Amino acid sequence: MDSTPGDFNIPELKAKLLALLGEDAKIYPNRIEQTFPRILDRIVALWGKPGLDAYLDELMIASRPGRQGFPDDVAMELFRLSNCHSALGLTKQTNGFGWAGIEDAEMHRKEFTKVQK
């Protein structure tokens, strides 16, 4: 568990992010709200700024050894928020992201998984 929800004004954060998401309110991160309120607070603070793209990338890519990563539902919420925010075009993408440079991403993922085991 990240921080306790009592450390943050969750209703206020939720209202702000829903307003920021506008038409995309359906991707509101309920699990992040419940489990990682500190992350929700940071997302709200950075929404509409180039720094959010970098922050979400840091969360989604493990840079420290021994990290377990997020539960699948939280990871999916981060991914959806990242896609939505990057669509605003605030951060210049120099070389794509994710699997952009891989012709057969599924095959590459399977090979990568074999190597990791």
TAJO-V923739 format. One record per pair of residues at least 24 apart in sequence whose C-alpha atoms are under 8 Angstrom apart, sorted by sequence separation. I is the first residue (numbers start at 1). J is the second residue. If there is no record, write none. Layout:
I:J + I:J
This chain:
57:82 + 56:82 + 10:37 + 13:40 + 17:44 + 20:47 + 5:33 + 13:41 + 16:44 + 5:34 + 8:37 + 53:82 + 8:38 + 13:44 + 3:35 + 5:37 + 53:85 + 2:35 + 3:36 + 4:37 + 8:41 + 52:85 + 53:86 + 1:35 + 2:36 + 3:37 + 1:36 + 2:37 + 3:38 + 2:38 + 48:85 + 47:85 + 53:91 + 48:88 + 50:90 + 49:90 + 50:91 + 31:73 + 32:74 + 48:90 + 31:74 + 29:74 + 32:77 + 31:77 + 29:77 + 28:77 + 29:78 + 27:77 + 29:81 + 27:80 + 27:81 + 24:84
